[in-house]
Amino acid sequence: MERSRARPAAHSNYGQACTQCYRAKCRCVRPSVGEDCERCVRLKKTCQPSESVRKRNAQVAEESETRIARLEDKMESLLSAMQSFVGSPGAPGASVNVFQPFQPFSADTILPSTPFSNSTLVNSANTSLSFSEGSSSGSGSIAPTSPHPNQLFLSHPYSLPPSTPSQYQADDRLNFFRSRMLPYFPFINLNPDITSGYLRQNRPFLFQAIHTVTTFSTRERLVQVEKLKRLLFTSALLKVQSNIDLLLGLLTYLAWSTDAFLGRADHISRLMMLAISLVYGMRLFKPSSIDVEVMMAVTQGRREENSQNPDDETPYRLLERQRAMLACFILSSNISSHLGRQDAIRWTPQMEEALRAITTGDSCPTDKLFVAQVRLQLLKQKAEYVRQLAETEFAHSESSTAPASAPRLLYLKTLRRQLHELRSSFPPDLSQIGKLLPGG
C-alpha cells in the first residue's frame, strides 16, 4: 500500500495567530486554511482566531475619543459653573474675564488709574494670567498677558506720586548705592561726607537717578523710571540744558538699568546718544575753538553758555567732569559692542589727558579701579576695531579663507603685550580687578 503524503503545514501570517498562541507567544501553525492549529489540537484547546491589529487599533482609537469627549464635557461644565459663580451678585469681583484669548497690551489695556500689583509676574514666558489689584472703583480684574513677555515695560502714562522719599529712606538708598553698587563702576566720587540732602539740593537729577536704580520693587521702579524720564526730557530736550548733574544722573541710570534685558535695547541706545550729546554740549571731548566761539556769537547773538571759566574751575569739579567723560566712553563702547545700535565714542587726546590726571591724582581711593576699567575698555575697543577690519577684508576677498595681513598680526601682538603690561601694573590691594579680567 502506498503511504499517503502529509500536506505541509502553513504558518499563519503576522497578526493572524489564534488567541491561544498569541497569549503564549508561540508559533501558530495550521495544516490548512480554516482548520485548527497544531498547538491547539495537541493541547485540546479551542482554537479561536484573534482580532486583527487594525481592528484592535480602531477600538483603542474609539476608546480614546470617548475619553476625550468625556473630559471636554467635564471642562465645559466646570467653566459654566465658574462663570455662573463669577457673574453672581455675591462674587468678590464685579467682572472677571476668564480664559480670554491672548491679545497684546496696548495703551488702553493698562489704565493710568490702575496701579500695578506686586503679584504681577513680569518677563516670564510661562505666565498665562496677569493679576492686578482693584482700580480706583475697587473692582478686581484679570487681564491676559502679552505673547511678548516684555511688552509690559513699554511706555505708559503712569500716575506719578508727588511725594518725595523721606530723609531716612534717602540716606539708606544713598548708602546702599555707595557701598554695594558704586564700587563696581566708580565714576562718581561719593565720599561719606556727601549726604542725600546735599545731593537733593545740588544734584537733584543725580539724586533721582540713584533713587531709581536702588528701587527693587517692580511697581515702584516703573513709576520712578517714568518720573526720571520726564525730568530728563524736560531739562535736556525742552529746556536744552547741558550740565554735569544731568550727565551724571543719566550715566547712573544707564550703568544700572535693566532695560536692555527687558526688550528695550533701542531705549538704551537713545539715552546713550543723549548722554553723548550732553558731553559734546559741555565741551568735554573737545574745547571750543575761536572760530566756533565767533560763529556762535554771530549766529546766536551770545557766546556759548557751557564754556567754562578757568578761574571758577576747582580740582574737584574738573575731576568730576573728567570721570563723567571717561564713564561715557566705557558705557558707549559696551552698548555698541553688545547691542549694536550705535558706534562707540572714539578715543581722543582729551580722554588721554583726563585719564592721566585721574591716575596721578589721589583724591578718590577708587580711582585706581576706575582707571583700570577705562584702560581695559580701551584695549577691548581696539580689539573690536581689528575684528571689524578683518570681517571687512574677508567680505571683499574672493577666497573663502583670507590670510591675516602682516600689519594686523603686528597690531594684535601689540595689543596682547599691552594687556599683559596692564595686568602686571595692577597693585596687589586691587582685589576686585580680577572680576574684570578675562578668565579672572
C-alpha positions as CSV (number, residue, x, y, z in Angstrom):
1,M,0.0,0.0,0.0
2,E,1.3,3.4,-0.9
3,R,1.7,5.7,2.1
4,S,-0.2,8.9,1.7
5,R,1.9,12.0,1.8
6,A,1.0,14.6,4.6
7,R,0.3,18.1,3.3
8,P,2.8,20.7,4.5
9,A,1.6,22.9,7.3
10,A,1.2,26.6,6.7
11,H,2.4,29.3,9.1
12,S,-0.1,32.0,10.0
13,N,0.6,35.5,8.8
14,Y,1.8,38.2,11.1
15,G,-1.1,39.4,13.3
16,Q,-3.4,36.4,12.4
17,A,-2.3,33.9,15.1
18,C,-5.0,32.3,17.2
19,T,-5.8,33.6,20.7
20,Q,-4.1,30.7,22.5
21,C,-0.8,31.0,20.5
22,Y,-0.9,34.8,20.8
23,R,-1.2,34.7,24.6
24,A,1.6,32.1,24.8
25,K,3.7,33.9,22.3
26,C,4.2,30.7,20.3
27,R,4.3,30.0,16.6
28,C,0.8,29.3,15.2
29,V,0.9,26.5,12.5
30,R,-2.2,25.5,10.6
31,P,-2.4,22.4,8.4
32,S,-4.7,24.3,6.0
33,V,-6.8,27.4,6.0
34,G,-9.8,27.2,8.2
35,E,-8.5,24.3,10.4
36,D,-7.3,24.4,14.0
37,C,-3.6,25.0,14.6
38,E,-1.4,22.1,15.6
39,R,-0.8,23.5,19.1
40,C,-4.5,23.8,20.0
41,V,-5.1,20.3,18.6
42,R,-2.3,18.9,20.6
43,L,-3.3,20.6,23.9
44,K,-7.0,20.0,23.1
45,K,-7.9,23.7,23.4
46,T,-10.4,25.8,21.5
47,C,-8.6,27.4,18.5
48,Q,-10.2,30.9,18.2
49,P,-8.8,33.4,15.7
50,S,-7.6,36.6,17.3
51,E,-8.7,40.1,16.3
52,S,-6.6,41.8,13.7
53,V,-4.2,44.6,14.5
54,R,-6.3,47.2,12.6
55,K,-9.4,46.2,14.4
56,R,-7.7,46.5,17.8
57,N,-6.2,49.9,16.9
58,A,-9.6,51.1,15.8
59,Q,-11.1,50.0,19.1
60,V,-8.3,51.8,21.0
61,A,-8.9,55.0,19.0
62,E,-12.6,54.8,19.6
63,E,-12.0,54.5,23.4
64,S,-9.6,57.4,23.3
65,E,-12.1,59.6,21.5
66,T,-14.7,58.6,24.1
67,R,-12.5,59.6,27.0
68,I,-11.6,62.9,25.3
69,A,-15.3,63.7,24.8
70,R,-16.0,63.0,28.4
71,L,-13.1,65.3,29.5
72,E,-14.4,68.0,27.3
73,D,-17.9,67.7,28.7
74,K,-16.4,67.9,32.2
75,M,-14.4,71.0,31.3
76,E,-17.4,72.7,29.8
77,S,-19.5,72.0,32.9
78,L,-16.7,73.3,35.1
79,L,-16.3,76.5,33.1
80,S,-20.1,77.1,33.1
81,A,-20.0,76.7,36.9
82,M,-17.1,79.1,37.3
83,Q,-18.8,81.7,35.0
84,S,-22.1,81.4,36.8
85,F,-20.3,81.8,40.2
86,V,-18.3,84.9,39.0
87,G,-21.4,86.5,37.5
88,S,-23.4,86.1,40.7
89,P,-24.1,89.3,42.7
90,G,-22.2,87.9,45.7
91,A,-19.0,87.4,43.8
92,P,-16.0,89.4,45.1
93,G,-15.2,90.9,41.7
94,A,-17.5,92.9,39.5
95,S,-16.3,91.4,36.3
96,V,-13.7,88.8,35.6
97,N,-12.6,87.8,32.1
98,V,-11.7,84.1,32.4
99,F,-9.8,82.3,29.7
100,Q,-10.0,85.2,27.3
101,P,-7.8,84.8,24.1
102,F,-4.4,86.3,24.3
103,Q,-4.0,89.8,23.0
104,P,-1.1,92.3,23.1
105,F,-1.0,95.1,25.6
106,S,-1.9,98.5,24.4
107,A,-2.1,101.9,25.9
108,D,-5.8,101.3,26.6
109,T,-5.2,97.9,28.3
110,I,-3.5,99.5,31.4
111,L,-5.3,102.5,32.7
112,P,-3.4,105.3,34.4
113,S,-5.5,105.0,37.5
114,T,-4.9,101.2,37.8
115,P,-1.7,100.5,39.8
116,F,0.4,97.5,39.1
117,S,0.2,94.8,41.7
118,N,3.3,93.3,43.3
119,S,1.9,89.9,42.3
120,T,2.3,90.7,38.6
121,L,4.7,88.2,37.0
122,V,6.9,90.1,34.6
123,N,9.2,88.8,31.9
124,S,8.0,85.2,32.2
125,A,7.1,83.2,29.2
126,N,5.1,80.7,31.3
127,T,2.8,83.3,32.7
128,S,-0.8,83.0,31.4
129,L,-2.7,85.5,33.5
130,S,-1.7,88.9,34.9
131,F,-3.3,89.9,38.1
132,S,-3.9,93.5,39.1
133,E,-5.3,94.9,42.2
134,G,-8.5,96.9,42.1
135,S,-8.7,100.2,40.4
136,S,-10.0,103.4,41.9
137,S,-13.5,101.9,41.9
138,G,-12.3,98.8,43.8
139,S,-13.2,96.3,41.2
140,G,-10.7,93.4,40.6
141,S,-9.8,92.3,37.1
142,I,-7.7,89.6,35.4
143,A,-6.1,90.7,32.2
144,P,-4.4,88.4,29.7
145,T,-0.7,88.8,29.3
146,S,1.0,89.7,26.0
147,P,2.6,87.0,23.9
148,H,5.8,89.1,24.1
149,P,6.8,88.9,27.8
150,N,8.4,92.3,27.7
151,Q,5.5,94.4,26.4
152,L,4.6,95.3,30.0
153,F,7.5,97.6,30.2
154,L,6.6,99.8,27.3
155,S,6.0,103.5,28.0
156,H,2.6,104.1,29.6
157,P,1.1,107.1,31.3
158,Y,1.8,106.1,34.9
159,S,0.5,108.3,37.7
160,L,3.5,109.8,39.4
161,P,3.3,110.4,43.1
162,P,4.1,114.0,44.1
163,S,5.7,112.9,47.4
164,T,9.5,112.6,47.7
165,P,11.3,109.9,49.8
166,S,11.9,110.7,53.4
167,Q,15.3,111.7,54.8
168,Y,15.8,108.3,56.3
169,Q,14.9,106.4,53.1
170,A,17.1,108.7,51.0
171,D,20.1,108.2,53.3
172,D,19.5,104.4,53.3
173,R,19.4,104.3,49.5
174,L,22.4,106.5,49.1
175,N,24.4,104.4,51.5
176,F,23.4,101.2,49.6
177,F,24.3,102.8,46.3
178,R,27.7,104.0,47.6
179,S,28.7,100.7,49.3
180,R,27.1,98.0,47.1
181,M,26.8,99.4,43.6
182,L,29.2,102.2,43.0
183,P,32.4,100.2,43.8
184,Y,31.8,98.1,40.7
185,F,31.8,101.2,38.4
186,P,33.3,104.1,40.5
187,F,32.9,107.0,38.1
188,I,31.5,109.3,40.9
189,N,33.3,110.5,44.0
190,L,30.7,110.0,46.6
191,N,32.7,110.2,49.8
192,P,30.9,109.7,53.2
193,D,30.7,113.5,53.7
194,I,28.2,113.8,50.8
195,T,24.7,113.4,52.2
196,S,21.4,112.8,50.5
197,G,20.4,116.4,51.5
198,Y,23.4,117.7,49.6
199,L,22.5,115.7,46.5
200,R,18.9,116.7,46.7
201,Q,19.9,120.4,46.7
202,N,22.9,120.5,44.4
203,R,22.5,117.4,42.2
204,P,18.7,116.8,42.0
205,F,18.7,114.7,38.9
206,L,21.6,112.5,40.2
207,F,19.6,112.1,43.4
208,Q,16.6,111.0,41.5
209,A,18.7,108.6,39.4
210,I,20.2,107.0,42.5
211,H,16.7,106.6,44.0
212,T,15.5,104.9,40.8
213,V,18.3,102.4,40.4
214,T,18.1,101.4,44.1
215,T,14.3,100.7,43.8
216,F,13.9,97.0,43.5
217,S,10.1,96.8,43.6
218,T,8.7,96.4,40.1
219,R,5.8,98.6,40.6
220,E,7.7,101.4,42.3
221,R,10.6,101.1,39.8
222,L,8.3,101.7,36.8
223,V,6.9,104.8,38.5
224,Q,10.4,106.1,39.3
225,V,11.7,105.4,35.7
226,E,8.8,107.4,34.3
227,K,9.5,110.3,36.6
228,L,13.2,110.2,35.8
229,K,12.5,110.2,32.0
230,R,10.1,113.2,32.3
231,L,12.7,115.2,34.3
232,L,15.4,114.3,31.7
233,F,13.4,115.1,28.6
234,T,12.1,118.4,30.1
235,S,15.6,119.5,31.0
236,A,17.7,118.2,28.1
237,L,15.2,118.4,25.2
238,L,12.7,121.1,26.1
239,K,14.9,123.5,28.0
240,V,18.1,122.3,26.1
241,Q,20.3,122.2,29.2
242,S,23.7,120.6,29.4
243,N,25.2,120.3,32.9
244,I,27.1,117.8,35.0
245,D,24.0,116.9,37.0
246,L,22.1,115.7,34.0
247,L,25.1,113.8,32.7
248,L,25.9,112.0,36.0
249,G,22.3,111.1,36.5
250,L,21.9,109.7,33.0
251,L,25.1,107.7,33.2
252,T,24.0,106.3,36.6
253,Y,20.7,105.1,35.1
254,L,22.4,103.7,32.0
255,A,25.0,101.8,34.1
256,W,22.5,100.1,36.4
257,S,19.4,100.0,34.1
258,T,17.6,96.7,33.4
259,D,16.0,97.9,30.1
260,A,18.5,96.0,28.0
261,F,17.2,92.7,29.5
262,L,13.5,93.7,29.1
263,G,13.3,94.2,25.3
264,R,14.2,97.9,25.3
265,A,17.6,98.0,23.7
266,D,16.5,100.9,21.4
267,H,15.6,102.9,24.5
268,I,19.1,102.3,26.0
269,S,20.8,103.3,22.8
270,R,18.7,106.5,22.5
271,L,19.6,107.5,26.1
272,M,23.2,106.7,25.4
273,M,23.2,109.0,22.4
274,L,21.6,111.7,24.6
275,A,24.4,111.3,27.1
276,I,27.0,111.7,24.3
277,S,25.3,114.9,23.2
278,L,25.4,116.2,26.7
279,V,29.2,115.5,26.8
280,Y,29.6,117.4,23.5
281,G,27.4,120.2,24.7
282,M,29.6,120.6,27.8
283,R,32.7,120.6,25.5
284,L,34.3,117.8,27.5
285,F,35.6,115.9,24.4
286,K,37.0,119.0,22.7
287,P,37.2,122.6,23.8
288,S,35.6,125.2,21.6
289,S,37.9,126.9,19.1
290,I,38.0,130.6,18.5
291,D,36.2,130.2,15.2
292,V,33.3,128.3,16.9
293,E,33.0,131.0,19.5
294,V,32.9,133.7,16.9
295,M,30.3,131.8,14.9
296,M,28.2,131.2,18.0
297,A,28.3,134.9,18.8
298,V,27.3,135.9,15.3
299,T,24.5,133.3,14.8
300,Q,23.2,133.0,18.3
301,G,23.9,136.6,19.5
302,R,25.8,135.3,22.5
303,R,28.7,133.1,23.4
304,E,28.4,129.5,24.4
305,E,26.7,129.1,27.8
306,N,28.7,125.9,28.6
307,S,32.2,127.4,28.2
308,Q,33.9,127.0,31.5
309,N,35.8,129.9,33.1
310,P,39.2,128.7,34.2
311,D,39.1,131.0,37.3
312,D,35.9,129.3,38.6
313,E,37.4,125.8,38.0
314,T,38.2,123.7,41.1
315,P,40.1,120.4,41.1
316,Y,37.1,118.6,42.4
317,R,34.8,119.8,39.6
318,L,37.4,119.2,37.0
319,L,37.9,115.6,38.1
320,E,34.2,115.2,38.3
321,R,33.7,116.1,34.6
322,Q,36.7,114.0,33.6
323,R,35.3,110.9,35.3
324,A,32.0,111.5,33.6
325,M,33.6,111.8,30.2
326,L,35.5,108.5,30.7
327,A,32.4,106.8,32.0
328,C,30.5,107.9,28.9
329,F,33.3,106.3,26.9
330,I,33.0,103.0,28.7
331,L,29.3,102.8,28.5
332,S,29.1,103.8,24.8
333,S,31.7,101.2,23.9
334,N,29.9,98.5,25.8
335,I,26.5,99.4,24.4
336,S,28.0,99.5,20.9
337,S,29.6,96.0,21.2
338,H,26.7,94.3,23.0
339,L,23.6,95.9,21.4
340,G,25.0,97.1,18.1
341,R,22.6,100.1,17.9
342,Q,25.3,102.8,17.6
343,D,29.0,103.4,17.1
344,A,31.3,103.8,20.1
345,I,33.0,107.0,21.0
346,R,36.5,107.4,19.6
347,W,39.3,107.8,22.0
348,T,40.5,111.5,22.0
349,P,43.6,113.3,23.3
350,Q,41.3,114.9,25.9
351,M,40.4,111.5,27.2
352,E,44.0,110.5,27.5
353,E,44.7,113.7,29.4
354,A,41.8,113.1,31.7
355,L,42.9,109.6,32.4
356,R,46.4,110.8,33.1
357,A,45.1,113.4,35.5
358,I,43.0,110.8,37.4
359,T,45.9,108.4,37.5
360,T,48.3,110.9,39.0
361,G,45.7,112.4,41.4
362,D,44.9,110.9,44.8
363,S,41.5,112.5,45.5
364,C,39.4,109.3,45.5
365,P,40.5,105.8,46.7
366,T,38.5,104.0,43.9
367,D,40.2,105.9,41.1
368,K,42.7,103.0,40.6
369,L,39.9,100.6,39.8
370,F,38.2,103.1,37.5
371,V,41.4,103.8,35.6
372,A,41.9,100.0,35.2
373,Q,38.4,99.7,33.8
374,V,39.0,102.5,31.3
375,R,42.2,101.0,30.0
376,L,40.7,97.6,29.7
377,Q,37.8,99.1,27.8
378,L,40.2,100.9,25.5
379,L,42.0,97.6,24.7
380,K,38.7,96.0,24.1
381,Q,37.7,98.7,21.6
382,K,41.0,98.4,19.8
383,A,40.5,94.6,19.5
384,E,36.9,95.2,18.3
385,Y,38.3,97.5,15.6
386,V,40.7,94.8,14.4
387,R,37.9,92.3,14.3
388,Q,35.7,94.6,12.2
389,L,38.6,95.3,9.9
390,A,39.2,91.5,9.4
391,E,35.5,91.0,8.7
392,T,35.6,93.7,6.1
393,E,38.6,92.2,4.4
394,F,37.0,88.8,4.4
395,A,33.8,90.1,2.9
396,H,35.7,91.7,0.0
397,S,38.1,88.8,-0.6
398,E,37.2,86.2,-3.3
399,S,38.7,83.2,-1.4
400,S,36.8,81.5,1.4
401,T,39.8,81.8,3.8
402,A,41.6,85.1,3.7
403,P,45.0,85.1,5.3
404,A,45.6,87.6,8.0
405,S,47.7,90.6,6.9
406,A,51.1,91.3,8.5
407,P,50.1,94.7,9.9
408,R,47.0,93.2,11.5
409,L,49.1,90.5,13.1
410,L,51.6,93.0,14.4
411,Y,48.8,95.1,15.8
412,L,47.3,92.1,17.6
413,K,50.7,91.3,19.0
414,T,51.0,94.9,20.3
415,L,47.5,94.7,21.9
416,R,48.4,91.4,23.6
417,R,51.6,92.9,25.0
418,Q,49.7,96.0,26.3
419,L,47.2,93.6,28.0
420,H,50.0,91.8,29.8
421,E,51.6,95.1,30.9
422,L,48.2,96.3,32.2
423,R,47.7,93.2,34.2
424,S,51.2,93.4,35.7
425,S,50.6,97.1,36.6
426,F,47.6,96.3,38.9
427,P,48.5,96.8,42.6
428,P,48.1,93.8,44.9
429,D,45.5,95.5,47.0
430,L,43.2,95.9,44.0
431,S,41.4,92.6,44.6
432,Q,38.2,93.5,42.6
433,I,40.1,93.8,39.4
434,G,40.2,90.1,39.0
435,K,36.5,90.1,38.3
436,L,37.0,92.3,35.3
437,L,39.8,90.4,33.5
438,P,39.2,87.5,31.1
439,G,39.3,84.3,33.0
440,G,39.6,86.1,36.3
